[in-house]
Amino acid sequence: MFVLCFCCKVDGREKRQLSGGATVQMNAFQQGKLVSQTFKYFFVLICTHSMRISVEKEEARCRELVANYTQTADSCLPNFDGSICWESCPVGTSMQLECPFEFCTHCHLQDRFVERRCSENGTWESANYENCVFIFTHNGSCIEKICHGCPDPFRDSFRVITLWLSVISAILMIASLATFIKLKSLQCRRLTIHKHLVAAYIIRFIIFIIWIVLQRDQVFNGCTGLDPKKIDWLCKLILATIMYSTLSSVLWMFLEGAYLVSRFTVFAMRSIEGHFLIYIAVGWGLPVLFVLGWVLALELQPVVPRCWLPYTGNSMMWLLIGPMSVALGLNFLFLLVIVVVLVQKLWASNTAESRKIWKTIKATLLLVPLLGLTNLLLFYEPNSENKVAYHAYMLSSAILQHSQGIFVGIFYCFGNAEVQTALRRRIERCRLYQPLVLKNRSFSVAQANTASHRRTDQITEEMTIVDNKTLYE
């Protein structure tokens, strides 16, 4: 719900009048600030059409309550004041309800309640919306985020970039997984780790696509005629799956780095190489525990917000950020170890110096997306008040995170020399096999026809002999 506000002049003093009729006096400073903010957020208030649907539902609910209400002398009738439906209340008492701004989870509110008193004569007094007006006048950033359906060029561009990068990454990851499974000649422990990493990416990007589409269709937003409480479980399920797949992909990147180090150096994972269940437990099992702990911590809060929003600013996020930070930090150390060993091996060879440097740089750049080290660039998030820095951060985050599948698919599948060689061999084998199949089929058909003719001649000859015997007997 949203309370439409407008200004009017009464006795030379400007008052804030809410749709319910409540008024709040303001000084000159508040007047000027309110007028400027009113124009500033006028474009945002275009979205009140959808919110008006919620207000109409409140009014309909109130009419139903009045129709089913039995009048008594010691209570006030249910009443709709233009914004909120006030249920029956005993005379001489006050009722508190949450402000119509309750869906705005970005506000830092000291008092979110609106109060209304049922007088001793059984009539409602005017509701006190002062706290709600305070929210409107002192939380500009909140008001900008109330209606997620309002046109916003940056947000729309951000969603389009995220959506298409996720779609391309998902397609490449599905094709890569099919290629890895089909090419039996390349099967090894490292390729098996690749397959699990790609599977984690597929889950991650598909769930991201679903999340973005649902947000674009305003299923989880405030500007919708749907009741978000009815689909709160779906929102939480998708969000938990996103967190699980993200953490799982990071841990599989860690396993990629650990396995590479074990190939380059004498490492402890050499001794457990035969037990792939340990890899499974780390890559798929540990994320379940961390995400489950995160979900329980959020659900056990005194007040559980809708869809846990805004979950990013919550300290509970460290239950997920912590293990991801450790995994990426270790991967950075693994990269340093691999580069040092690679440099030593290259300088020990007889190749030219420039070629050695180029090989080192190429190997390092190829390992960065595989080990997920681009995520380290996103650990510092600038303040949202700095629009330029914040928009640059969000755009970089969208490109780096949602293009990881593209880099992995190109560098480690379709751009890999071994995979290309195996694919060419398989294509050549299919080309050679197809004429042989056709030739064998033609030969088989010819043999079948010859045999059929021979059998027919034999049957005809036998019938002639039988007929002759019958004729001469």
C-alpha positions as CSV (number, residue, x, y, z in Angstrom):
1,M,0.0,0.0,0.0
2,F,1.0,3.6,-0.5
3,V,-0.5,6.8,0.9
4,L,-0.8,9.5,-1.7
5,C,0.1,12.9,-0.2
6,F,-0.7,16.4,-1.4
7,C,-0.1,19.9,0.0
8,C,-2.7,22.5,0.9
9,K,-2.7,25.9,2.6
10,V,-4.7,26.2,5.8
11,D,-4.5,29.4,8.0
12,G,-1.3,30.5,6.3
13,R,0.5,27.3,7.5
14,E,1.2,24.4,5.1
15,K,0.0,21.1,6.3
16,R,0.6,17.6,5.0
17,Q,-2.7,15.9,4.3
18,L,-2.9,12.2,3.9
19,S,-5.6,10.4,2.0
20,G,-7.1,9.4,5.4
21,G,-7.5,13.0,6.4
22,A,-4.7,13.1,9.0
23,T,-2.7,16.3,9.0
24,V,0.8,17.1,10.2
25,Q,2.2,20.6,10.8
26,M,5.6,21.4,9.4
27,N,8.0,24.3,9.6
28,A,9.4,26.3,6.6
29,F,12.5,24.1,6.3
30,Q,10.3,20.9,6.1
31,Q,8.0,22.7,3.7
32,G,10.8,23.5,1.2
33,K,12.3,20.0,1.6
34,L,9.0,18.3,1.2
35,V,8.1,20.3,-1.9
36,S,11.4,19.5,-3.6
37,Q,11.1,15.9,-2.7
38,T,7.6,15.8,-3.9
39,F,8.7,16.9,-7.4
40,K,11.8,14.7,-7.2
41,Y,9.7,11.6,-6.5
42,F,6.8,12.5,-8.7
43,F,8.0,10.1,-11.4
44,V,8.3,7.3,-8.8
45,L,4.7,7.9,-7.7
46,I,3.5,6.9,-11.2
47,C,3.6,3.4,-9.8
48,T,0.8,4.2,-7.4
49,H,-1.7,2.7,-9.8
50,S,-0.6,-0.8,-8.8
51,M,-0.5,0.2,-5.2
52,R,-4.0,1.6,-5.5
53,I,-5.1,-1.9,-6.2
54,S,-3.9,-2.9,-2.7
55,V,-5.8,0.1,-1.2
56,E,-8.9,-0.9,-3.0
57,K,-8.5,-4.4,-1.5
58,E,-8.2,-2.9,2.0
59,E,-11.4,-0.9,1.3
60,A,-13.2,-4.1,0.1
61,R,-12.0,-5.9,3.2
62,C,-13.4,-3.1,5.4
63,R,-16.8,-3.2,3.7
64,E,-16.9,-7.0,4.4
65,L,-16.0,-6.5,8.0
66,V,-18.7,-3.8,8.4
67,A,-21.3,-6.0,6.8
68,N,-20.6,-8.9,9.2
69,Y,-20.2,-6.6,12.2
70,T,-22.7,-6.6,15.1
71,Q,-23.1,-3.0,16.5
72,T,-22.3,-2.6,20.2
73,A,-22.1,0.5,22.4
74,D,-18.6,-0.3,23.7
75,S,-16.7,-0.4,20.4
76,C,-16.1,1.4,17.1
77,L,-17.2,0.1,13.8
78,P,-14.6,-1.2,11.3
79,N,-13.5,1.9,9.3
80,F,-11.5,2.6,6.1
81,D,-9.8,5.9,6.3
82,G,-8.6,6.0,2.7
83,S,-5.4,4.1,3.4
84,I,-5.8,1.4,6.0
85,C,-8.7,-0.7,7.2
86,W,-9.2,-0.2,10.9
87,E,-10.9,-3.2,12.5
88,S,-13.3,-2.9,15.5
89,C,-11.7,-1.5,18.6
90,P,-13.1,-1.0,22.2
91,V,-14.0,2.6,23.1
92,G,-11.4,4.6,24.9
93,T,-8.5,2.6,23.5
94,S,-6.0,3.1,20.7
95,M,-5.0,0.8,17.9
96,Q,-1.6,0.7,16.2
97,L,-1.0,-0.6,12.6
98,E,2.1,-0.6,10.5
99,C,2.6,2.3,8.1
100,P,1.6,1.7,4.5
101,F,5.4,2.0,3.8
102,E,6.0,-1.4,5.5
103,F,7.1,-3.0,2.2
104,C,10.0,-0.6,2.0
105,T,12.8,-2.8,3.6
106,H,15.5,-0.2,2.8
107,C,14.3,2.4,5.4
108,H,16.0,2.7,8.7
109,L,12.8,3.3,10.8
110,Q,12.5,4.2,14.5
111,D,8.8,3.9,14.6
112,R,6.8,2.4,11.7
113,F,3.4,2.5,13.3
114,V,0.4,4.7,12.7
115,E,-2.0,5.2,15.6
116,R,-5.7,5.8,15.8
117,R,-8.0,6.2,18.8
118,C,-11.6,5.0,19.3
119,S,-13.2,7.7,21.4
120,E,-15.5,7.1,24.4
121,N,-18.6,8.0,22.2
122,G,-17.8,5.1,19.8
123,T,-16.4,7.1,16.9
124,W,-13.0,7.0,15.4
125,E,-10.6,10.0,15.8
126,S,-8.2,11.0,13.0
127,A,-5.3,8.7,12.6
128,N,-1.8,10.0,13.4
129,Y,0.3,9.5,10.3
130,E,3.2,11.7,11.5
131,N,5.7,8.8,11.7
132,C,4.7,7.7,8.2
133,V,5.3,11.3,6.8
134,F,8.7,11.2,8.6
135,I,9.6,8.1,6.6
136,F,8.6,9.9,3.4
137,T,10.5,13.1,4.1
138,H,13.7,11.6,5.6
139,N,14.2,8.4,3.5
140,G,14.7,9.6,-0.1
141,S,16.7,6.6,-1.1
142,C,14.0,4.4,0.4
143,I,11.3,6.1,-1.6
144,E,13.3,5.6,-4.8
145,K,13.3,1.8,-4.2
146,I,9.7,1.4,-3.1
147,C,8.3,0.8,-6.6
148,H,10.6,-1.6,-8.5
149,G,8.3,-1.4,-11.5
150,C,9.0,2.2,-12.3
151,P,11.2,2.9,-15.4
152,D,14.9,3.0,-14.5
153,P,17.3,3.0,-17.5
154,F,20.3,1.7,-15.4
155,R,18.3,-1.0,-13.7
156,D,16.7,-2.1,-16.9
157,S,20.1,-2.2,-18.6
158,F,21.6,-4.1,-15.7
159,R,18.9,-6.7,-15.9
160,V,19.2,-7.1,-19.7
161,I,23.0,-7.6,-19.4
162,T,22.6,-10.0,-16.5
163,L,19.9,-12.0,-18.3
164,W,21.7,-12.4,-21.7
165,L,25.0,-13.2,-20.2
166,S,23.4,-15.8,-18.0
167,V,21.5,-17.3,-21.0
168,I,24.7,-17.5,-23.1
169,S,26.7,-18.9,-20.2
170,A,24.0,-21.5,-19.5
171,I,23.9,-22.6,-23.2
172,L,27.7,-22.9,-23.4
173,M,27.9,-24.8,-20.1
174,I,25.2,-27.3,-21.2
175,A,27.1,-27.8,-24.5
176,S,30.4,-28.1,-22.6
177,L,29.0,-30.7,-20.2
178,A,27.5,-32.7,-23.2
179,T,30.9,-32.6,-24.9
180,F,32.9,-33.7,-21.8
181,I,30.5,-36.6,-21.3
182,K,30.5,-37.7,-25.0
183,L,34.3,-37.6,-25.5
184,K,35.3,-40.9,-23.8
185,S,38.9,-40.5,-24.9
186,L,39.5,-37.5,-22.7
187,Q,38.2,-39.0,-19.4
188,C,40.5,-38.3,-16.5
189,R,40.3,-36.9,-12.9
190,R,40.7,-33.3,-14.0
191,L,38.0,-33.6,-16.6
192,T,35.7,-35.1,-14.0
193,I,36.2,-32.0,-11.8
194,H,35.5,-29.9,-14.9
195,K,32.2,-31.7,-15.3
196,H,31.1,-31.0,-11.7
197,L,32.1,-27.3,-12.0
198,V,30.2,-27.0,-15.2
199,A,27.1,-28.7,-13.6
200,A,27.3,-26.2,-10.7
201,Y,27.4,-23.3,-13.2
202,I,24.4,-24.7,-15.1
203,I,22.3,-24.8,-11.9
204,R,23.5,-21.3,-11.0
205,F,22.8,-19.6,-14.3
206,I,19.4,-21.3,-14.9
207,I,18.2,-20.3,-11.4
208,F,19.6,-16.7,-12.1
209,I,17.5,-16.6,-15.3
210,I,14.4,-17.7,-13.4
211,W,15.0,-15.1,-10.7
212,I,15.6,-12.2,-13.2
213,V,12.5,-13.1,-15.2
214,L,10.3,-13.3,-12.1
215,Q,11.7,-9.9,-11.0
216,R,11.1,-8.4,-14.4
217,D,7.5,-9.6,-14.3
218,Q,7.2,-8.0,-10.8
219,V,6.3,-11.3,-9.1
220,F,8.5,-10.5,-6.1
221,N,8.2,-6.7,-6.2
222,G,6.0,-4.1,-4.4
223,C,4.3,-2.9,-7.5
224,T,2.0,-5.8,-8.2
225,G,-1.6,-6.8,-7.6
226,L,-0.3,-10.2,-6.3
227,D,0.0,-10.8,-2.6
228,P,3.8,-11.4,-2.0
229,K,3.1,-13.3,1.2
230,K,1.5,-16.1,-0.8
231,I,4.7,-16.6,-2.9
232,D,7.2,-15.8,-0.1
233,W,8.2,-19.5,0.1
234,L,9.0,-19.6,-3.6
235,C,11.1,-16.4,-3.4
236,K,13.1,-17.8,-0.5
237,L,13.5,-21.2,-2.2
238,I,14.9,-19.6,-5.4
239,L,17.2,-17.3,-3.3
240,A,18.5,-20.3,-1.3
241,T,19.2,-22.2,-4.5
242,I,21.1,-19.3,-5.9
243,M,23.2,-19.1,-2.8
244,Y,23.8,-22.9,-2.9
245,S,24.8,-23.0,-6.5
246,T,27.0,-20.0,-6.2
247,L,28.9,-21.4,-3.1
248,S,29.1,-24.8,-4.8
249,S,30.7,-23.3,-8.0
250,V,33.2,-21.4,-5.8
251,L,34.1,-24.6,-3.9
252,W,34.5,-26.6,-7.2
253,M,36.8,-23.8,-8.4
254,F,38.8,-24.3,-5.2
255,L,39.0,-28.1,-6.0
256,E,40.2,-27.2,-9.5
257,G,43.0,-25.1,-7.9
258,A,43.9,-27.7,-5.3
259,Y,44.1,-30.5,-8.0
260,L,46.3,-28.3,-10.2
261,V,48.7,-27.7,-7.4
262,S,48.8,-31.4,-6.6
263,R,49.9,-32.0,-10.3
264,F,52.6,-29.3,-10.1
265,T,53.9,-30.1,-6.6
266,V,54.1,-32.8,-3.9
267,F,50.7,-32.1,-2.3
268,A,48.5,-33.9,0.1
269,M,45.7,-34.4,-2.4
270,R,47.9,-36.9,-4.3
271,S,47.2,-39.4,-1.5
272,I,43.4,-39.0,-1.7
273,E,43.2,-38.8,-5.5
274,G,41.5,-42.2,-5.6
275,H,38.7,-41.1,-3.2
276,F,36.6,-38.8,-5.4
277,L,33.8,-38.9,-2.7
278,I,35.9,-36.4,-0.8
279,Y,35.6,-34.0,-3.8
280,I,31.9,-34.6,-3.9
281,A,31.5,-33.9,-0.2
282,V,33.4,-30.6,-0.5
283,G,31.9,-29.4,-3.7
284,W,28.2,-30.5,-3.2
285,G,27.9,-31.3,0.5
286,L,29.6,-28.4,2.3
287,P,27.3,-25.8,0.5
288,V,24.3,-27.6,1.9
289,L,25.5,-27.1,5.5
290,F,26.5,-23.5,5.0
291,V,23.2,-22.5,3.2
292,L,21.1,-24.4,5.7
293,G,22.8,-22.5,8.5
294,W,22.2,-19.2,6.7
295,V,18.5,-20.0,6.2
296,L,18.0,-21.0,9.8
297,A,19.8,-17.9,11.1
298,L,17.5,-15.7,8.9
299,E,14.3,-17.6,9.9
300,L,15.2,-17.4,13.6
301,Q,15.3,-13.6,13.6
302,P,12.7,-11.8,15.8
303,V,11.3,-10.2,12.6
304,V,11.6,-12.2,9.4
305,P,11.3,-9.8,6.4
306,R,9.7,-10.8,3.1
307,C,12.1,-13.0,1.1
308,W,14.8,-12.1,3.7
309,L,15.3,-8.7,1.9
310,P,17.6,-6.9,2.0
311,Y,19.8,-10.0,2.7
312,T,23.0,-8.4,1.4
313,G,23.3,-6.0,4.2
314,N,22.7,-8.6,6.9
315,S,25.6,-9.9,9.0
316,M,24.2,-13.4,8.4
317,M,25.7,-13.2,4.9
318,W,29.1,-13.9,6.4
319,L,28.0,-17.5,6.8
320,L,28.3,-17.7,3.0
321,I,30.8,-15.0,2.3
322,G,33.2,-16.5,4.8
323,P,33.8,-19.9,3.1
324,M,33.8,-18.3,-0.4
325,S,36.4,-15.8,0.8
326,V,38.6,-18.6,2.2
327,A,38.2,-20.7,-1.0
328,L,39.1,-17.8,-3.3
329,G,42.0,-16.7,-1.1
330,L,43.4,-20.2,-1.2
331,N,42.9,-20.2,-5.0
332,F,44.9,-17.0,-5.2
333,L,47.8,-18.7,-3.3
334,F,47.4,-21.8,-5.5
335,L,47.8,-19.5,-8.6
336,L,51.0,-18.0,-7.2
337,V,52.5,-21.5,-6.5
338,I,51.5,-22.7,-10.0
339,V,53.0,-19.6,-11.7
340,V,56.3,-19.9,-9.7
341,V,56.6,-23.6,-10.6
342,L,55.7,-22.9,-14.2
343,V,58.3,-20.1,-14.4
344,Q,61.0,-22.4,-13.0
345,K,60.2,-25.1,-15.5
346,L,60.1,-22.6,-18.4
347,W,63.4,-21.0,-17.5
348,A,65.0,-24.4,-17.2
349,S,64.1,-25.2,-20.8
350,N,65.8,-24.0,-23.9
351,T,63.0,-21.9,-25.3
352,A,63.4,-18.2,-26.1
353,E,63.0,-15.7,-23.3
354,S,60.0,-13.8,-24.9
355,R,58.3,-17.1,-25.5
356,K,58.8,-18.1,-21.9
357,I,57.2,-14.8,-20.7
358,W,54.3,-15.2,-23.1
359,K,53.6,-18.8,-22.0
360,T,53.6,-17.7,-18.3
361,I,51.2,-14.8,-19.0
362,K,48.9,-17.0,-21.1
363,A,48.8,-19.7,-18.4
364,T,48.1,-17.2,-15.7
365,L,45.3,-15.5,-17.6
366,L,43.7,-18.9,-18.5
367,L,43.7,-19.9,-14.8
368,V,42.1,-16.7,-13.5
369,P,38.5,-17.4,-14.7
370,L,38.8,-21.1,-13.8
371,L,39.8,-20.4,-10.2
372,G,37.2,-17.7,-9.9
373,L,39.7,-15.0,-9.0
374,T,37.7,-12.3,-10.8
375,N,35.3,-12.5,-7.8
376,L,38.1,-11.0,-5.6
377,L,37.6,-7.7,-7.5
378,L,34.0,-7.5,-6.2
379,F,34.7,-7.8,-2.5
380,Y,34.5,-4.0,-1.9
381,E,31.1,-2.6,-2.7
382,P,31.0,1.3,-2.8
383,N,28.3,3.2,-1.0
384,S,25.1,3.5,-3.0
385,E,25.0,7.2,-2.4
386,N,27.9,7.6,-4.8
387,K,25.9,6.9,-8.0
388,V,28.8,6.7,-10.4
389,A,30.9,4.4,-8.4
390,Y,28.0,2.2,-7.4
391,H,26.7,1.9,-10.9
392,A,30.2,1.0,-12.2
393,Y,30.5,-1.6,-9.5
394,M,27.1,-3.2,-10.3
395,L,27.8,-3.2,-14.0
396,S,31.3,-4.8,-13.4
397,S,29.8,-7.3,-11.1
398,A,27.1,-8.3,-13.6
399,I,29.7,-8.7,-16.4
400,L,32.3,-10.6,-14.4
401,Q,30.0,-13.0,-12.5
402,H,27.6,-13.9,-15.3
403,S,30.3,-14.2,-18.0
404,Q,32.3,-16.8,-16.1
405,G,30.5,-19.6,-17.9
406,I,31.4,-18.1,-21.2
407,F,35.1,-17.9,-20.4
408,V,35.2,-21.5,-19.0
409,G,33.3,-22.8,-21.9
410,I,35.6,-21.2,-24.5
411,F,39.0,-21.6,-22.8
412,Y,38.5,-25.1,-21.3
413,C,36.2,-26.8,-23.8
414,F,35.7,-25.4,-27.3
415,G,39.0,-23.5,-27.3
416,N,41.0,-26.3,-25.8
417,A,43.4,-28.0,-28.2
418,E,42.8,-31.5,-26.8
419,V,39.0,-31.1,-27.0
420,Q,39.2,-29.8,-30.5
421,T,41.4,-32.7,-31.6
422,A,39.0,-35.2,-30.0
423,L,36.1,-33.6,-31.6
424,R,37.8,-33.6,-35.1
425,R,38.6,-37.3,-34.6
426,R,35.0,-38.1,-33.7
427,I,33.7,-36.1,-36.7
428,E,36.1,-37.9,-39.0
429,R,35.1,-41.2,-37.5
430,C,31.4,-40.4,-38.1
431,R,32.2,-39.4,-41.7
432,L,34.1,-42.7,-42.3
433,Y,31.5,-44.8,-40.5
434,Q,28.5,-43.4,-42.4
435,P,29.6,-44.7,-45.9
436,L,30.5,-48.0,-44.4
437,V,27.1,-48.3,-42.8
438,L,25.4,-47.4,-46.1
439,K,27.6,-49.8,-48.0
440,N,26.9,-52.6,-45.5
441,R,23.2,-51.9,-45.7
442,S,23.3,-52.1,-49.5
443,F,25.3,-55.3,-49.3
444,S,22.9,-56.8,-46.8
445,V,19.9,-55.8,-49.0
446,A,21.6,-57.4,-52.0
447,Q,22.3,-60.5,-50.1
448,A,18.8,-60.7,-48.8
449,N,17.4,-60.2,-52.4
450,T,19.7,-62.9,-53.8
451,A,18.7,-65.3,-51.0
452,S,15.1,-64.5,-51.5
453,H,15.3,-65.3,-55.3
454,R,17.2,-68.5,-54.6
455,R,14.5,-69.5,-52.0
456,T,11.8,-68.7,-54.5
457,D,13.4,-70.7,-57.3
458,Q,13.8,-73.6,-54.9
459,I,10.2,-73.5,-53.8
460,T,9.0,-73.3,-57.4
461,E,11.2,-76.3,-58.3
462,E,9.8,-78.3,-55.4
463,M,6.2,-77.4,-56.4
464,T,6.9,-78.5,-60.0
465,I,8.2,-81.9,-58.8
466,V,5.2,-82.4,-56.5
467,D,2.8,-81.5,-59.4
468,N,4.5,-83.9,-61.7
469,K,4.3,-86.7,-59.2
470,T,0.6,-85.9,-58.7
471,L,0.1,-85.9,-62.5
472,Y,1.8,-89.2,-63.1
473,E,0.3,-91.2,-60.2
